[in-house]
Amino acid sequence: MPKPVDVVAAGLRASTLTDDMSFLLARANAIALAAGNAALAEHGLKARSYSVLSLAADGAGPSQRELAEFLRLDPSQVVSLVDDLQSRGLVERRPDPVDRRANVVVATDAGRALALAARDSARSAEEQVHAHLSDDERQTLTDLLRTLAFPEA
């Protein structure tokens, strides 16, 4: 006879793995990513394509290489993401004004409008995922994650 699901879940939550910070970060990321992707689907985006579009819309004019480094993605993944966004008329590749051998990724007007709408959806999903945290806890978590994500800053 199979064990009841709640007994199995309680046993898994009691595992020593739940003391492993890397596991907890990965699990929290998976939960947040699923919620974010669900919220972004109405805009025809997923977290990775939204990230590229958002960065292109912010006006910094990143190159594909810079996007890959910042997002910690393989450059070929960024090329594919930019290709998709460009085919939808959301971004353009333009010659880098500093290095003509490179291209920068710039959002079109349609891309900037979509990035704004998608940002609202992403924030709404984030609020739902973190609803059980107080404002102070959310700020602390954000600060700690920023420190982990950008240790050199």
MARMIMI-181047 format. One record per residue: z, y, x of N, C-alpha, C in turn. Coordinates in Angstrom, 3 decimals, always signed. Atoms other than C-alpha are relative to their C-alpha. Example, Ala and Ser with C-alpha at 12.3 -4.5 7.8 and 13.67 -1.06 7.14 Angstrom:
2
<site <+0.000 -1.190 +0.890> <+7.800 -4.500 +12.300> <+0.000 +1.200 +0.900>>
<site <-0.060 -1.190 -0.820> <+7.140 -1.060 +13.670> <+0.730 +1.090 -0.770>>
***
This chain:
153
<site <+0.000 -1.179 +0.845> <+0.000 +0.000 +0.000> <+0.000 +1.245 +0.893>>
<site <+0.051 -1.210 -0.825> <-0.990 +3.391 +1.467> <+1.217 +0.894 -0.204>>
<site <-1.123 -0.949 +0.074> <+1.659 +5.970 +2.248> <-0.408 +1.197 -0.840>>
<site <+0.324 -1.232 +0.729> <+1.885 +9.015 -0.005> <-0.437 +1.096 +0.975>>
<site <+0.573 -1.050 -0.849> <-0.073 +11.968 +1.385> <+1.070 +0.952 +0.508>>
<site <-1.019 -0.954 -0.435> <+2.971 +14.247 +1.475> <+0.913 -0.583 +1.070>>
<site <-0.810 +0.647 -1.033> <+4.897 +11.704 +3.564> <-0.739 +0.038 +1.332>>
<site <+0.811 -0.043 -1.223> <+2.050 +11.511 +6.076> <-0.032 +1.426 +0.545>>
<site <+0.063 -1.404 -0.445> <+1.721 +15.305 +6.200> <+1.316 +0.440 +0.620>>
<site <-1.315 -0.368 -0.549> <+5.465 +15.722 +6.757> <+0.206 -0.652 +1.359>>
<site <-0.121 +0.686 -1.290> <+5.360 +13.151 +9.531> <-0.843 +0.649 +1.079>>
<site <+0.860 -0.678 -0.974> <+2.460 +14.903 +11.228> <+0.579 +1.344 +0.400>>
<site <-0.605 -1.298 -0.320> <+4.191 +18.287 +10.978> <+1.234 -0.155 +0.885>>
<site <-1.179 +0.242 -0.836> <+7.240 +16.731 +12.651> <-0.381 -0.484 +1.405>>
<site <+0.488 +0.480 -1.292> <+5.093 +15.586 +15.592> <+0.348 +0.981 +1.115>>
<site <-0.250 -0.868 -1.151> <+5.873 +16.915 +19.055> <-1.212 +0.888 +0.304>>
<site <+1.193 -0.821 -0.207> <+2.310 +18.254 +19.055> <+0.194 +1.399 -0.578>>
<site <-0.208 -1.315 +0.614> <+3.526 +21.088 +16.817> <+0.865 +0.916 +0.862>>
<site <-0.672 -0.853 -0.988> <+5.524 +22.362 +19.807> <-0.969 +0.499 +1.064>>
<site <+1.020 -0.340 -0.985> <+2.292 +22.738 +21.802> <-0.696 +1.297 -0.428>>
<site <+0.541 -1.306 +0.351> <+1.234 +26.388 +21.809> <-1.523 -0.023 -0.122>>
<site <+1.461 +0.054 +0.068> <-2.420 +25.586 +22.492> <-0.461 -0.671 -1.291>>
<site <+0.328 +0.644 +1.271> <-2.524 +23.218 +19.519> <+0.211 +0.980 -1.153>>
<site <-0.296 -0.940 +1.078> <-0.896 +25.836 +17.298> <-1.040 +1.116 -0.067>>
<site <+1.038 -1.026 -0.022> <-3.373 +28.492 +18.405> <-1.320 -0.545 -0.544>>
<site <+1.248 +0.608 +0.467> <-6.289 +26.121 +17.805> <+0.040 -0.250 -1.504>>
<site <-0.115 +0.254 +1.443> <-5.005 +25.127 +14.363> <-0.037 +1.305 -0.786>>
<site <+0.015 -1.299 +0.675> <-4.313 +28.735 +13.363> <-1.410 +0.593 +0.027>>
<site <+1.365 -0.484 -0.103> <-7.789 +29.661 +14.608> <-0.907 -0.722 -0.998>>
<site <+0.832 +0.770 +0.929> <-9.377 +26.868 +12.568> <+0.221 +0.459 -1.442>>
<site <-0.320 -0.464 +1.356> <-7.589 +28.047 +9.425> <-0.612 +1.385 -0.237>>
<site <+0.530 -1.356 +0.135> <-8.540 +31.690 +10.004> <-1.528 -0.010 -0.002>>
<site <+1.458 +0.079 -0.084> <-12.122 +30.772 +10.926> <-0.600 -0.518 -1.301>>
<site <+0.497 +0.534 +1.272> <-12.600 +28.716 +7.762> <+0.068 +1.062 -1.093>>
<site <-0.139 -1.059 +1.004> <-11.286 +31.571 +5.611> <-1.002 +1.125 +0.260>>
<site <+0.946 -1.055 -0.345> <-13.385 +34.115 +7.477> <-1.434 -0.391 -0.316>>
<site <+1.358 +0.461 +0.287> <-16.561 +32.048 +7.234> <-0.259 -0.045 -1.503>>
<site <+0.159 +0.028 +1.456> <-15.996 +31.550 +3.501> <-0.201 +1.407 -0.548>>
<site <+0.117 -1.384 +0.465> <-15.554 +35.299 +3.000> <-1.318 +0.639 +0.447>>
<site <+1.227 -0.589 -0.534> <-18.557 +36.172 +5.156> <-1.259 -0.626 -0.580>>
<site <+1.166 +0.707 +0.541> <-20.855 +33.663 +3.423> <-0.760 +0.838 -1.020>>
<site <+0.674 -0.833 +1.002> <-21.567 +36.136 +0.625> <-0.926 +1.028 +0.644>>
<site <+0.840 -0.943 -0.739> <-23.133 +38.363 +3.288> <-1.034 -0.711 +0.866>>
<site <+0.934 +0.768 -0.815> <-25.150 +35.554 +4.874> <+0.406 -0.056 +1.459>>
<site <-0.515 -0.009 -1.372> <-22.926 +35.631 +7.960> <+1.061 -1.073 +0.183>>
<site <-1.145 +0.799 -0.413> <-20.482 +33.426 +9.811> <+0.742 +0.830 +1.042>>
<site <-0.834 -0.778 -0.913> <-17.775 +34.556 +12.203> <-0.762 +0.429 +1.259>>
<site <+0.704 -0.355 -1.240> <-20.023 +34.455 +15.275> <-1.083 +1.046 -0.237>>
<site <+1.051 -0.989 +0.260> <-22.955 +36.307 +13.733> <+0.613 +1.332 -0.429>>
<site <-0.711 -1.235 +0.375> <-20.537 +38.811 +12.181> <+0.521 +0.705 +1.247>>
<site <-0.527 -0.598 -1.229> <-18.958 +39.367 +15.604> <-1.099 +0.737 +0.763>>
<site <+1.118 -0.645 -0.700> <-22.330 +40.120 +17.202> <-0.449 +1.237 -0.763>>
<site <+0.434 -1.140 +0.804> <-23.373 +42.374 +14.319> <+1.014 +1.140 +0.068>>
<site <-1.046 -1.016 -0.041> <-20.052 +44.208 +14.320> <-0.008 +0.741 +1.332>>
<site <+0.031 -0.641 -1.317> <-20.209 +44.859 +18.057> <-1.259 +0.849 +0.165>>
<site <+1.238 -0.777 -0.079> <-23.828 +46.016 +17.781> <+0.107 +1.260 -0.857>>
<site <-0.140 -1.142 +0.918> <-22.854 +48.334 +14.908> <+1.006 +1.025 +0.510>>
<site <-1.020 -0.916 -0.501> <-19.971 +49.890 +16.841> <-0.558 +1.065 +0.947>>
<site <+0.646 -1.042 -0.775> <-22.416 +51.834 +18.986> <+0.138 -0.081 +1.511>>
<site <-0.176 +0.117 -1.450> <-21.469 +50.594 +22.464> <-1.284 -0.428 +0.705>>
<site <+1.256 +0.438 -0.603> <-24.959 +49.176 +23.034> <+0.172 -1.108 +1.013>>
<site <-0.204 +1.079 -0.967> <-23.914 +45.895 +24.633> <-1.283 -0.782 +0.268>>
<site <+1.102 +0.914 -0.307> <-26.414 +43.704 +26.424> <+0.379 -1.381 -0.527>>
<site <-0.285 +1.371 +0.440> <-26.724 +40.068 +25.396> <+0.983 -0.663 +0.954>>
<site <-0.920 +0.563 -0.987> <-24.964 +39.109 +28.629> <+1.415 +0.503 -0.242>>
<site <-1.327 -0.570 +0.269> <-22.092 +41.476 +27.853> <+0.601 -0.576 -1.280>>
<site <-0.482 +0.628 +1.228> <-21.836 +40.067 +24.332> <+0.504 -1.412 +0.288>>
<site <-0.388 +1.373 -0.329> <-21.704 +36.533 +25.720> <+1.336 -0.023 +0.738>>
<site <-1.257 -0.051 -0.748> <-18.951 +37.447 +28.168> <+1.163 +0.406 -0.893>>
<site <-1.069 -0.505 +0.849> <-16.903 +39.384 +25.610> <+0.417 -1.036 -1.047>>
<site <-0.282 +0.983 +1.049> <-17.196 +36.708 +22.907> <+0.307 -1.392 +0.547>>
<site <-0.251 +1.290 -0.650> <-16.755 +33.872 +25.412> <-0.929 -1.078 -0.545>>
<site <+1.026 +0.918 +0.474> <-19.990 +32.233 +24.258> <-1.017 -0.226 +1.107>>
<site <+1.101 +0.260 -0.907> <-22.791 +30.630 +26.195> <-1.104 +1.015 -0.305>>
<site <+1.064 -0.982 +0.256> <-25.605 +33.179 +26.657> <-1.089 -0.503 -0.958>>
<site <+1.022 +0.532 +0.909> <-28.024 +30.850 +24.840> <+0.450 +0.094 -1.462>>
<site <-0.509 -0.154 +1.364> <-25.772 +31.000 +21.778> <-0.185 +1.433 -0.484>>
<site <+0.169 -1.410 +0.361> <-25.895 +34.791 +21.816> <-1.467 +0.297 -0.268>>
<site <+1.430 -0.193 +0.230> <-29.685 +34.731 +22.133> <-0.371 -0.482 -1.401>>
<site <+0.284 +0.557 +1.320> <-29.855 +32.528 +19.036> <+0.575 +0.877 -1.116>>
<site <-0.621 -0.868 +0.999> <-27.428 +34.741 +17.107> <-0.762 +1.308 -0.153>>
<site <+0.755 -1.255 +0.042> <-29.331 +37.906 +18.036> <-1.380 -0.232 -0.612>>
<site <+1.301 +0.324 +0.593> <-32.657 +36.234 +17.184> <+0.098 -0.045 -1.522>>
<site <-0.178 +0.122 +1.452> <-31.341 +35.398 +13.703> <+0.234 +1.370 -0.632>>
<site <-0.289 -1.329 +0.540> <-29.907 +38.880 +13.114> <-1.237 +0.907 +0.065>>
<site <+1.206 -0.816 -0.141> <-33.118 +40.466 +14.393> <-1.049 -0.411 -1.037>>
<site <+0.975 +0.456 +0.994> <-35.285 +38.311 +12.114> <+0.356 +0.484 -1.404>>
<site <-0.461 -0.519 +1.297> <-33.208 +39.621 +9.198> <-0.023 +1.532 -0.049>>
<site <+0.097 -1.453 -0.037> <-33.776 +43.233 +10.269> <+1.340 +0.697 +0.162>>
<site <-1.347 -0.554 -0.116> <-30.101 +43.771 +11.092> <+0.300 +0.580 +1.377>>
<site <-0.170 -0.534 -1.350> <-30.313 +44.402 +14.847> <-1.371 +0.115 +0.664>>
<site <+1.192 -0.130 -0.837> <-32.897 +45.441 +17.400> <+0.412 -0.179 +1.452>>
<site <-0.170 +0.015 -1.447> <-33.232 +44.721 +21.083> <-0.747 +1.212 +0.539>>
<site <+0.615 -1.176 -0.602> <-33.884 +47.897 +23.028> <+0.233 -0.041 +1.498>>
<site <-0.224 -0.047 -1.447> <-34.323 +48.490 +26.744> <+1.308 +0.726 +0.306>>
<site <-1.259 -0.619 -0.428> <-31.001 +49.283 +28.385> <-0.349 +1.289 +0.749>>
<site <+0.341 -1.261 -0.677> <-31.152 +52.971 +29.396> <+0.460 +0.043 +1.458>>
<site <-0.513 +0.028 -1.366> <-29.208 +52.145 +32.575> <-0.739 -1.035 +0.851>>
<site <+0.655 +1.093 -0.722> <-30.980 +48.892 +33.538> <-1.181 -0.479 -0.835>>
<site <+1.199 +0.309 +0.785> <-34.538 +48.577 +32.229> <-0.345 -1.494 +0.003>>
<site <+0.242 +1.449 -0.017> <-34.503 +44.856 +33.127> <+0.766 -0.713 -1.102>>
<site <-0.855 +0.600 +1.030> <-31.924 +44.234 +30.408> <-0.276 +0.653 -1.351>>
<site <+0.072 -0.532 +1.357> <-31.882 +44.720 +26.650> <+1.405 +0.219 -0.526>>
<site <-1.244 -0.192 +0.725> <-29.087 +46.159 +24.576> <-0.269 -0.357 -1.450>>
<site <+0.121 +0.391 +1.401> <-28.408 +45.047 +21.029> <+0.581 +1.127 -0.847>>
<site <-0.372 -1.150 +0.816> <-28.276 +47.839 +18.470> <-0.216 -0.356 -1.469>>
<site <+0.134 +0.256 +1.435> <-27.650 +47.540 +14.745> <-0.964 +0.999 -0.629>>
<site <+0.853 -0.872 +0.807> <-30.241 +48.921 +12.368> <+0.868 +0.640 -1.081>>
<site <-0.742 -0.582 +1.122> <-29.211 +51.034 +9.385> <+0.478 -1.097 -0.946>>
<site <-0.377 +1.115 +0.880> <-29.231 +47.864 +7.271> <+1.106 -0.829 +0.641>>
<site <-1.029 +0.758 -0.714> <-27.165 +46.100 +9.921> <+1.347 +0.692 -0.029>>
<site <-1.260 -0.750 +0.062> <-24.563 +48.871 +10.015> <+0.607 -0.076 -1.402>>
<site <-0.497 +0.089 +1.376> <-24.292 +48.801 +6.211> <+0.578 -1.386 -0.276>>
<site <-0.501 +1.361 +0.210> <-23.910 +45.021 +6.189> <+1.284 -0.233 +0.794>>
<site <-1.209 +0.159 -0.819> <-21.354 +45.156 +9.008> <+1.210 +0.609 -0.698>>
<site <-1.109 -0.637 +0.726> <-19.204 +47.557 +6.964> <+0.446 -0.844 -1.188>>
<site <-0.345 +0.833 +1.156> <-19.374 +45.391 +3.845> <+0.659 -1.301 +0.448>>
<site <-0.553 +1.261 -0.510> <-18.707 +42.241 +5.840> <+1.392 +0.212 +0.588>>
<site <-1.314 -0.306 -0.575> <-15.769 +43.904 +7.624> <+1.063 -0.001 -1.105>>
<site <-0.941 +0.009 +1.124> <-14.090 +44.456 +4.249> <+0.307 -1.431 -0.437>>
<site <-0.202 +1.400 +0.387> <-14.597 +40.784 +3.347> <+0.825 -0.742 +1.047>>
<site <-0.745 +0.663 -1.073> <-13.320 +39.621 +6.734> <+1.460 +0.425 -0.007>>
<site <-1.392 -0.493 +0.052> <-10.219 +41.810 +6.465> <+0.752 -0.573 -1.193>>
<site <-0.622 +0.586 +1.189> <-9.529 +40.512 +2.968> <+0.395 -1.451 +0.279>>
<site <-0.313 +1.390 -0.351> <-9.704 +36.924 +4.236> <+1.162 -0.058 +0.980>>
<site <-1.083 -0.054 -0.981> <-7.453 +37.826 +7.162> <+1.336 +0.289 -0.687>>
<site <-1.232 -0.322 +0.732> <-4.897 +39.356 +4.806> <+0.518 -1.213 -0.768>>
<site <-0.417 +1.194 +0.733> <-4.867 +36.168 +2.732> <+0.595 -1.042 +0.950>>
<site <-0.495 +0.986 -0.965> <-4.399 +33.947 +5.792> <+1.387 +0.396 +0.507>>
<site <-1.259 -0.482 -0.563> <-1.550 +36.133 +7.058> <+0.963 +0.546 -1.053>>
<site <-0.800 -0.563 +1.097> <-0.011 +36.905 +3.661> <+1.483 -0.324 +0.116>>
<site <-1.416 +0.389 -0.106> <+3.215 +35.074 +4.503> <+0.717 +0.688 +1.165>>
<site <-0.605 -0.752 -1.095> <+3.829 +37.359 +7.511> <+0.322 +1.413 -0.467>>
<site <-0.331 -1.394 +0.290> <+5.572 +40.708 +7.254> <-0.941 +0.902 +0.806>>
<site <+0.821 -0.952 -0.753> <+3.797 +43.840 +8.493> <+0.376 +0.000 +1.479>>
<site <-0.461 +0.026 -1.394> <+5.935 +43.783 +11.645> <-0.439 -1.280 +0.697>>
<site <+0.424 +1.271 -0.603> <+5.149 +40.098 +12.265> <-1.506 +0.013 +0.271>>
<site <+1.457 -0.086 -0.210> <+1.406 +40.744 +11.814> <-0.303 +0.875 +1.211>>
<site <+0.237 -0.878 -1.140> <+1.570 +43.620 +14.296> <+0.401 -0.675 +1.305>>
<site <-0.444 +0.732 -1.198> <+3.543 +41.519 +16.787> <-1.007 -1.072 +0.380>>
<site <+0.990 +1.050 -0.269> <+1.078 +38.645 +16.439> <-1.276 +0.609 +0.568>>
<site <+1.197 -0.680 -0.500> <-1.849 +41.025 +16.926> <+0.194 +0.443 +1.445>>
<site <-0.279 -0.459 -1.362> <-0.240 +42.523 +20.035> <+0.033 -1.163 +0.985>>
<site <-0.088 +1.164 -0.884> <+0.524 +39.101 +21.516> <-1.382 -0.626 +0.226>>
<site <+1.336 +0.573 -0.144> <-2.967 +37.767 +20.822> <-0.897 +0.901 +0.842>>
<site <+0.788 -0.929 -0.825> <-4.520 +40.904 +22.330> <+0.360 -0.175 +1.478>>
<site <-0.443 +0.210 -1.381> <-2.432 +40.335 +25.471> <-0.575 -1.298 +0.560>>
<site <+0.578 +1.276 -0.452> <-3.607 +36.714 +25.662> <-1.514 +0.101 +0.162>>
<site <+1.453 -0.090 -0.021> <-7.219 +37.596 +24.909> <-0.523 +0.906 +1.118>>
<site <+0.428 -0.963 -1.016> <-7.388 +40.482 +27.393> <+1.128 +0.199 +1.027>>
<site <-1.124 -0.094 -0.948> <-4.849 +39.749 +30.156> <-0.197 +1.066 +1.072>>
<site <+0.277 -0.986 -1.043> <-6.553 +42.165 +32.544> <+0.199 +1.430 -0.476>>
<site <-0.112 -1.367 +0.547> <-6.112 +45.148 +30.232> <+1.383 +0.573 +0.206>>
***
